[in-house]
Amino acid sequence: MNRFHSVHGGTAVVQLLGTGDCRYISATGTSSRDRRRIVNVDEKLNAAPEHVRIKTDAVGITPFTPTRTFGILVLVLHVCMCIGLGCLASSDDLGHSSIQLYNNYIGVMLMMLIGFGYLMTFLRYYGLGAVGLSFLITALGVECALLIEHLFAHGGAPFSMDIGHLLEACFAVATFLISFGAVLGKVSPTQTVLLVLLETIFYSANRQLLLVRWLSNVAPFADVGGTISIHLFGCYFGLGAAFMLRPPPESACDKAEKSSVTSDVTSLIGTTFLWLYWPSFVAGAIPPGTDEAETAITNTVLALVGSTIATFALSAILSNGRLRPVDIQNATLAGGVTIGAVANFKLQPVGAIVIGSAAGILSTVGYKYVQPFLATKARLHDTCGVHNLHGMPAILGGLASVILPACIDLTGVADPGIQAAATALTLVVSFLTGGLTGALLRLVGDGHGQEFEDAPYWEAAEEDAHPA
């Protein structure tokens, strides 16, 4: 049976009868000459003896066919990382890691694969891209971070790989997935691979050179949950890349950047996994069984409780009594982002709840007002709203880490000046390096005109491949 699909943004799918072979055609112009080209193509195809059928709303055509560049790039990068790890990493002289450390690793990895992956399935036509590319980013990101971050931290010194190294690599992956959220549906698999490689370099440089070697040697620096080094960096790196990639066509946003009941529910599955395992992420690098780990876990749970309750309340207030799925999917998690910088501080329980509640309020307001403002006034398209979930709550966490040392005794734990410097410098470095990365990604873009769709790069099921 012959099938053809009309798709958004001036893009058509041409399917050869009896072969299942598809070709994508996307618009490149809006002139009357372009329209005449489409009419002529349609007339010739319709006159042909049942070879092809085409239906299109396009204005001008440019052929698009996926290439093998992605697969070749992944293999080359994989081989390079294997060679590097083969030269430096070994399994000799391993210590006996606590079983709790492995449990933390499992929790963090579940956050990456199921939490982040399914959180980004809110786009109804981009489920395969969201979960599938999150899977790739996790695997490739772990491999790249194991080698590249070690090079920045210790140079070419050999090391024995253990669970601690794997856990640190997972923290780096969280940064990459946050950045990916800002450009979700707008980058090809090839661009995604380059994003991971370049961000690994810039993330490792910022964390090891700026935060660890420099600032931490001047005075104590607190960020056990990665509020500054992970969430702040990942968010503004992604926003810098999104800014340089520029917004997608309005037709793409109107027809494909939408959710469905099913996609919203699967996104909430990701939310609940992130909510459940977030304490493992925050306390993951702290020695298990210590008072500090107990404090971090307790504060994180209470902050998440606070942000969840505040989000449900404010979402209904700002939306005339109805709950917005985007708020519940994201802003409920903001407490975990903010508390990371101060999770090991001896806060009273109510203090953690208040910090989490403030984060939930800030994030909900961001999704309601700040994100539309940035999209229209600054032409900054943020697909997942990472600025609302990770950016602003991370800045709030950085400010909390500056203010709290002046209110409670944190001698030897945190220094207000260092906390402020780390927050400001990380924000600047991440946005600039993200912008540079975005500029490089533009050079290898496909220009297929099918943002927020699986169809160009996945063998998607026919009924779900394209918007009506």
N, C-alpha and C positions, 0 to 999 in steps of 0.2 A: 504493500500500500504506500502510495506517495504521501509524504508529509512535508509540510513547510510551515515555518513559524515566522511571524512578524515580531521583531524585537525592537527595543527602544533605541533612541539616540541615533536614528538614521542607520541602523544596522540590520542586515538581512542574513538569513541562513539559506544557502542553496544546497539542496540534497539531490544527488543523482539517483535516479530510479533504480531500485534493485541492488544498490551497492552500499547504502548507508554512509556514503562519503559526503561530508559536509564541508562547505567553504563559507567563511564569514566575510561579509562586505560591510564596510563602515563609511559613514559620511565624512567628507572633507571640505565641503563647501555648501553654499546656499544660493548660488547664482542661478539665473534662469538657464544659462548654458548647462549647468550641472543637472538641472531638472530634465532638460531635453535629452541628456545622456542616459538618464534612467529610463525615460520613455522609450528611447531607441533600443536599449538593452531589453526592456520588457517585451517590446514588439517582436524582436528577433527571437527571444526565447519562446514566446507564445506561438510563434510561427513554426518553431522547430517541431519535428515529429516525436513528441512525447519523450524527449531526452531529459528535460529539466523543467522544474516549476519554480517560480520565484514570486514572493510577495514581499514588498518593502515599502517603508515610509521614508526611505533614504533620499538625500539630496546630494548626489555626487558619490562615487564609489572608489574605494581603495581596497584591493584584496588583502586579506589577512590570513595567513596560514601559520600555525605554530611550528617552531623549529626545534632542533635537538640541542640548541644552545644551553638550555637549562640543565639537561642531563649531563652534558659534557662538563659544564662548570661545576656541578656537584661532585662528579667523580674526581676532577682535578683537585678541587679543594680538599676532598676526603683523603686523597693520596698524600697531599702535602702535609696535612695534619698528622697522618699516620707516620710519615717519615720523621716529623719533629718529635712526636711522642715516643717513637721507637728509639730515638737518640737520647732522650732525657728521662723518660719515665720508666720505672721498674716496679716489681712487686717484692723487692728485697727489704728486709728490716722493717716490716710492718708491725705496728703496735696492735694492741687488742682494743678495738673500738667498742664503746658501750653499745648495747643493743638499742638503747634509747636514741643514740645518734642515727642508727639505721632507720628507726621509726620516724625520726624527723625527716630523713631523706625521702622516705616513702610518702609522707604527708606533703612535702614540698613538690615532689614529682606529680602527685595527684592534682595539686593546684595548677601545675603547668599544663598537663595533658587534658584533664577534664574541666578544671576550674576556668582557666583562661580560654581554652579551646571552645567550650560550649557557651561561655559568656558571650562570645563574639558571633554566635549563630543567630542573632536577632535579625539579620538580613535574610529575607525569605529565599532569595535566589543565590545565596553565597554560603550555604552550610558546609559544602565540601571544602571550599577554600578556607573557611574559618578553622575548622577542626583539622583538616589535612595539613595545611601550612603551619598551624601551631605545632603539630607533631614533628614536622620537618625542622622548624626553628628550634624545638627542644633538643632533638638529637644532634643537629649540626651545631647548635649553640653550645651544648655541653662539650663537644669535641674541640671546638675552637677555643672556648674559655679555658679548658684544661691546659692548653699549650700557651696561648697568648698571654693570659693573665700571669702565668708563672714566669714568662720571659720578662714582663715588666716588674714583677716582684723580686725575682732572684736571678735574672739574667739567664745564662746558659748552664746553670748548676743542675746536676742530676737530682731527681727526687723520687721518693717512693710514694706511689699513688695509693690513697686510702679513701675511706668513706668521707672524711673531711674535705678532701679535694673535690669529690663528686658533689658534695653539698654546696660548696662555694661556686662550682660551675652552674648549679641549678639557680643560685641567686642571680648570676649573670643572665641566665635565660629569662628570668622574670623581667629584667630590664628590656631585653629584646622584644618580648611579647607585649609589653606596655607600649613600646614605640610602634610595633606592628599595628596596634589598635588604632593609632592616629591615621594610618594610611590603608586600613583594611579595605579590600575591594578595589583599590586604585593602583596596586602594583602587581606586576607579573611574578610568577615563581622565580624567574631569573633575577629580577630586581630584589626579591625577598632574600635570596642567597647573598647578594652583594650587601644588602642592608645588615644582615647578621655578621658578615665578615668585617665590615667597616666599623660597626658599632662595637664589636668585641674589642677592636684596637682602641677606640676612643674611650669606651667604658673602663677598660683596664688601665689606660693612662691616667684617667681622672681619679680612679679609686686608689691605685697603687702609688702614683707619683704625687698627686695633689693632696689627697686625704690622708693616706697612711704615712708616706715618707716625709712629707713636709709639715702639714698641720698637726698631725698626731705627735710629731717630735717637738713641737713648740709647746703644746699644752694638751691636756686630755680632751679627746673628741668622742662624743657619744652618738651612736647610731646603730644600735644592735639590730633593729628591725628593718634597716635599709631605707628609711624614709628619705634621706638625702641622697645616698649613694645609688639607690636603685630606683625608687619611685620618682624622685625629682629629676634625676638624669634621664630615665627612660621616657618620661612624659615630654620634656622639652626637647629632647633629641628627636622624638617622633614628630612634634609640632614643627620643629625647624625643617625637617624633611618634607612634611606636608605643605608647609608654606612655599618651599621652592618647587614642589611638584605642581602647585596651583590647584584650584578647585576643579572638580569634574564638571562636565557640561550640565546645565540645568535639566536637560531632558533625561540624563541618567539619574539624577537625584529624584526627579518627579516620578519616574516609572519603575525604577529598580531599587532605590534606597528606601525600602519600606519593609515592614515586618508583617507577620501573620500571627494568628493565635498559636500555631505550632511552634514557630520560630521564637516567639516570646517565652513560651514554656520551656523550650530546650535551653534558652539563655538563662532562665531562672535556675535550671539544674546546675549550670556553671556557677551561679551566684552562691547557691547553698554549699557546694563543695569548697569554694574559696572561703566562705564564712566558717565552715567547720574546721578547716586545716590551717587557717591563718595563724593561730598561735604557734604551730610548729614552724612556720616560716620566720616569725619574729624571734623565737627563742632557739632557732635551729643551730646557731653558731655558739651559743652559750654552753659551757660544760653542763651536761645533764645532771639532775639531782641536786644542784646547788640552789641556794637561796635566791640568787640572781635569776636563774631560770624559772623558778617558781613565781617570782615577782613579775617577770616579763609575760609569762603565760596568763597569770591572773589579770594583769592590767589590760592585756590584749582582748581577752574575752569580755571584760566589762566595757571596754571602748566600743567593741562591735555591738554589744547590746545597746549602748547609748546611741550609736549612729543609726541602728535599725529602727528603734522606736521613734527617734526624731524624724527620720526620713518618712516613715509611714504617716506621721502626723502632718508634716509640712507639705508633703505631696498632695494630700487631700485638701489642705487649706488653700494651696496655690492653684488647684485645678477644680474648683467649685464642687468639692466633695468627692471627686473621683480620684482613684489612685492611678498614677501613670506608670506603666511597666518599666520605662527607662529609669525612673527614680529607684524603684525597688530592686531592679537588677544591678544597679551600680552604687548609688549613694549609701545604701545600707552597709557597704564595705569600707566606707571612707574612714571610719574609726580605726580600722586596722592600719591604714596608711599613716594617719597622723600619729598614732601612739608609738610607732616604731622607733622614733628618735628618743623617746623618753620612757620606753617600756620597762627598763631596768631601774628607773628612779623609784624611790620609796614614796610613791603617791598614796594618798588615802583612796580607798575604793571609789568614793564619790568623785575624786579628782579624775580618775580614769573615765568614769561615766560622763562627766562634764566635757572632757576633751573629745570623747567619741561623739557626743551629741552635737558639739560645735562643728565637728567635721561633717556629720550627716546633714546639718542645716546648710553649711557652705556648699557642699556638693549638690544638694537638691536645688538650691538657688542657681548654681552654675548651669545645670541642665535646663532649667526653665528660662533663664535670662542671659547668662554670659555666653553660652555656646551660640545661640542665634545672633548675638551681637557681634561676636568675632567672625562668624561666617559672612555677615552682610557688610560690616564696616572694615574689617581687616582682610577679607577674602581668605580666611584661614579655615579650611574644611577639616574638621576633626571627626572622623567617622564614628568612633566609639565614645567620644567625649572624654578622652583620657585627661584632658585639662581639668575636668570637673571631679573625676574620681582620684586621680593620682597627683596632678599638678598643684591645684590650690590646697588640698588637704596636706600635701607634703610641705608646702610653704608654711602652713599653719603649724605643722609639727616642728619645722625648723625654728619658728618663732617661740614655740613652747619650750624648746631646748635652750633657747637664749634666756627666757624669762625665769624659768623654774630654778636654775642654779642660784638666782638672787633671792629666792623665796625659801628654799630648803637647803640644808647642808649637803652639797654634792662635791666636796673637796676630793680631788683625785678621780672624779667620774666625768665631769664636764666643765668646760670653760666657756662662758657666754661669748667672748670675742671669737674664739675658734669656731663655735657653733654658727655664729653669724657669718663668718668668713666662708665656711664650708658651704653653707646654703647659697650665698650669693655667687661664689665662684662656680659651683656646680651648675647653677642655673645658666650662667653665661656660657660656660664651656659646652654644655649639652646643646644649647640652642644653636650656637655657632657651628659646632661639628655636625649637628643634625642638618643644618642648612647646607653645608658643604656636601654631605652625603646625598641629600635630596637633589642637588644640582647634578651630581654624577649619575644618579638614577634616571634623571630625565634623558640622559644621553643614550640609554639603552631601553627606552620605553617602546612599546609595541604600537601604540596609537590605534588599537582596534576598536575603540569607542564602545566597549561593553563593560563599563565599571559596574561593580557590585553583582557580577554574574559568574557562575561557575563554568558556563558553557565553553568559553574559548580555550580553557586549559584542562577541563575534566570531561570524561565521558558521562555526562549527567543524564539522569532519567528524562525521557522526553517530556513528561507532563510537568516537570519542575525546572526544566532547563532555561526557560525564557519567560519574561513577564508578558502578560497579554497586551 
